């Protein structure tokens, strides 16, 4: 059996984490096992399931705790202490430069840099410069390059040779799990008092990248024309507290609901009427794929890679004005999507079903 070490920020609920778990559930675990190295803590959303499936969880302190050179030392010491790993598959974007350089120094022969983000720009210029600098390490320490889209490859891999050899790995999903369910829709809407509401949804980590501020401000404008609308957020993160405080200050607690992280995301997608996806940047945006599989109209920012355009349900709008977003929301008000159940198959037919992705990676790992 081969054990693959996946390096991630955490295994809490998120797009990359969901993808990895979907692959993990669908590979032949008699031949391949996944272990996970996280930053700071092993106590994550998926930890118990990983251990149940036979995986191991490890953690190293991040640079904010031990300093930059202390962080590099922690990485090197971990890799030296675990010579059983011959393959490291790193999913931390620019930070792949730090992780894989230490893996190389420690003698790990196969070092995969996987890009899950495109056209990223941090709100802190110092962090932005830092990430751009450590990204320069990747060509000298990665043996293989993966990306979830062309935009993600172009962002992380600056050498033409790396981009040319980069393999695009579709951020696939278990499409059957995301098929629209009338039963789930009714149950969720009843549980949260949404039976007769126009439900606008957003799912993702609360962060600068995901741009929940735009969703809230847009919804405030939309409420002026439709007082029956409700905005629901799924997810957690560093910016959730400030958004909650803003909503409370506006007296909108009954209109904007923060529902936290859940493992039954398909049920919530079935309960929604429209999905907002105003991210400032994405490698792909797996949640937009999930929403389409559920037959849910998606209003996305024009910063989202067009590889997400798998059906007739998704449209892209600029972030410098609310006008086209508001017009689109009004068009969907009181309008049911025809035959939402058909869209899971449409997404699968576009080669975004997890079975094919898991099989490709299984064969790849076994060939190394």
N, C-alpha and C positions, 0 to 999 in steps of 0.2 A: 504494500500500500504506500502511495506517495502522500506526504503531508505538505500542503501549500500554505505558506504563511502570508496572510493578507494584512497589510498595514493600512489602518483607517484612523480617522480622527476619533471616532467612537463607533459603537454598534447600537446607538440610539436610533429611533425611527427617523428615516430620511430617504431620499431618492437612491443614493449609492448603496446605503445599507439594505434597503428593500431589494434592490437588484441582486446584491451578493447573497442574501438569504434565499431568494428565488432560485438562483443558480445552485446554491448549496443543497436545497431540498430536491433538486432534479438531477444532480449528478449521481453516478454510481459510487456510493460511499464505501463500497467494498474495495474499490480501486483508488479513489481519491478522497482525502479528508482535508477540510479547511480548518486552520487555526487563525486566530485574530490577535494582532498587536494593536493596542489602542493608546491614546494619550491619556494619562492621568488616572484612569479608573477602568476596571473590568466590569463594574456593576452597571450594565447598560440594558436598554430595552430588550435586546435579543439574546442576552447572556444565557438565560436558562434554556432557551431553545437550542442554542449552539451546543451547550454541554449535553443536552439530551440527544443531539444528532451525532455526538462523538467528537466535537471540536473542543479546542482549548482556548482560553482567554488569557492574554498577558497585557501588561500596561507599562509604559515608561513615562516619567514626568516630562511635561512639555517645557519648552524654553522659558516660558513666562515664570516657571517655578525655579528652575535651576540655572538659568542663563544659557546663552547660545552655545558656548563651548561645553558647558555642563551637559546640555542636551545631546550634543554629538557624542560625548563620552558615554552617556547612558545608552545610546543606540549601539555604539560599537561594543560595549560590554555585554549587552543583551545578545547580539549576533554571535559573539565569540563564545558565550555560555550555551548556545543552542546550535551546535554544529550539525544537528540532525536535519536542519532546513537547507535544502539545496535550491529552493525556489522561493523568492519573495516577490509578491505581486502588490505593488504600492499604489494606493488610491488617493493620495493626499496632494495631488496637483503640483503646485510649485515646490512644496515641501518634499516631493519625491527626490529632489536634488540632494537634500540632506540625508534622507533615509538610505537611498541607494548608494551614495558615496561611502557611507559607513558599512553598508552590506558588502560592498566591493572590497573595502579594506579588511573586513573580517573574513573574506574568502568565500562568500556565497556566490556560486557560479552563475545562476540565472536570476536576473534582476529586471523585473517588468515595471515600466513606468506607465501608468494608466491616467489619462486626462479625462476628467469629468466636468470640465468647466471651460467656457469660451469667453473671450473678450473681457476678462475680469478686470475690475478697477476698484481698489479699496477706497473707502471714504477717508482713511488715514494715509496721507502721502508717504509717511515713513514706512509703514507696513507695505505699501504698494512697491516702493523701491526695494525693500528687503526681499520681497517675493520675486521680483523680476531678476534680482541678482542671483538668488539661489537656484532659480530656474536654469541658469546658464550651466550649472553642474551636470544636468541630466544627460547631455550627449556623451559625456565622458564616463558615465557609470551605469547607464541602462543598456541591457543586452537586447531588450525588446520594447517596442512602443505600441500602446493601445490607446484608443480614444473612442468616445461615444458619438462623435460627429466630426465633420470636417472642420467646423469652427473650433472645436476642442483641440483637434490636432494642430491647427494653425497657431493657436494661442500658446500651447505648452512646448511644442517642438519647433525651435527656430532654425534648425539646420534642415536644408532641403532633403538630405539623405534620410533623416529621421522621419520627416513627413511623408516621404515617398514610400518608406518601408512600414509606416504605421498601419496597423490593422484596425479598421472600424468595427467595434463590437456594439451591436445594437442594444440599447437599454430596454431589453425585452421584458414582458410581463406574462403572467399566467392569464391569458385572455379569458378563459372560461370563468375564472374567479371574479372578473370585473364585469361580466354580463349584467345588464340592468335587471333588477329584481323589484317587482311591484310590492311583494311582501315586505322586503327590507325597507323600501321607500316608506310604506305606511307605518311600519314599526318605529323607524327613526323619527319621522315627522310627528307621530303621536307622543313619543317619549319627550321631545323637546318643545312641544306645543307649536308645531309648524304646519299643522294640517291644512290651513287655508292661506298660507303665506307664499309669497314669491321668494324662493330661497336662492340666494347668491352665495357661492362657496369659494373658499380658498384653503389650500393645504400646503404646508411647508414650514420649515424652521423659521422662527421669528428672527430676522437678521436684515442687515442693510441690503444684501443681495436680493432677497425675496420681495422687498419693496411693499410691505404691508401698509405703509403710510399712504401710498397711492390708493390702495383698495379702500381704505377707510375714508379718505377725502372724497374719492369718487362716489362712494356710497352715500355720504352726507349730501352730495348734490342730487343724487338720484332720489333720495327720500322726499325731496321737495315736490316731486311729481307722482310718487307712489309710496304712500305711508304704510302700505301693506307688506313692504319688502323687509327681509331679514338677511343680514350678512353673518355667515358662520365661518369661524376659523378653526382648523385642526392643526395641531402642532405645538411645539414649545421652543424655547430659545432665549438668547440673551436680551432680545428687544421686546419680549412679550409684556413685561411689567410696565414699560413706558406707554405702550399702546393701550393697555388696560386703563391706566391712569387718565390718558387723554379721553377715552370713551366715557369714563365716569364723569370727567369734568364737563362733558357735553350732554350728560343725562341720557346717554344712548345705550345703557346696559341691557334694555329689553329688545333692542334692535340689532346690536352687534354682540354675538356670542362667542366666547373663547372656550372651546370644548376640549382642549388639551390633545394629547396623543392617544390614538386608538389603534387596535390591531384589526378592526373591521372596516377599513377605509372603503372597500367596495360598497358597503351598505350606505355610508354617508354620501358617496357619489350618486347612488340611486336616488337619494332623498333630495338632492340639489336640482335646481332648474337651469342654472348657468354657472360656469366655472370661470373665475378670474385668475389670470396668470401674468401679473405685471412685472416680472423679474427684471432687474437691471442687466443681468447677464446669466447665462446658463450654458452648460456643456451640451445639453439636449433639453432636459425637462421631462423626466419620466412620468411625472404626475399628469402632464398633458396627454400622454399616451393612455394612461389609465382612465382619464376622464372620457376620452373619445371611445375607448372600449365599452364604457358604460352608456354610450349614446348621449353624452352631455355636451352641449355647445360650449366652446372654449373661446374666451376673449383674452388673447395673449398680446404681450408687448412686441414691438417689432425688433426687439433685441433677442428674441427666441430663435434658435436655429430652425431653418425651414424643413429639416428632416422630421420635425414633429407633424408636418402636414400630411397625415395619413388618410384623412377622410374629409368630407365636406362640412365638418362640424367646427373647424378651427379657423379663426381669422386673427390678423395681426394689426395692431394699432400703435401709433406713436405715443410716447409718454409725456409730451410737452403740452397736451391738451386733453380735456375730458370729453370734448364734443362727440367724437366718433364712438367712444365707449358708451356714453349716455344714450346715443341713438340706437346702438346695438342692444343695450339692455331693454329699452322700450319696445324694440321689435320682438323680444323674446317673452315679454310680460304676458301672462295668461295664454301662452302658446306652448302646447306639448310637442315634444320632438316625436315625429312619426316613427313607430316601431324601433324603440331604443335597443331592443334585444339583438337586432341585426348587426350592430356595430362591433361587437366582440369578434365576430368572424372576419369583418373587414380589416380590423387591425391585425389579426392573425395572418391573413392573406398577404399582408405587407411585410411579412417576415419579422414580426415583432413578438412572436410567441416564445416563451422562455425555453421550451424544449429544444429548439434548434440552437439557441445560444449556449445552453448548458452542454449540449452534445459537442459543439465546436470546442469549447474550453476544455472539456474532459479529454478529447482527443489531443488537443494541444499540449496539455500538461503531461499526458502519458508519452507523448513523442519526445519530450525533452531528455 
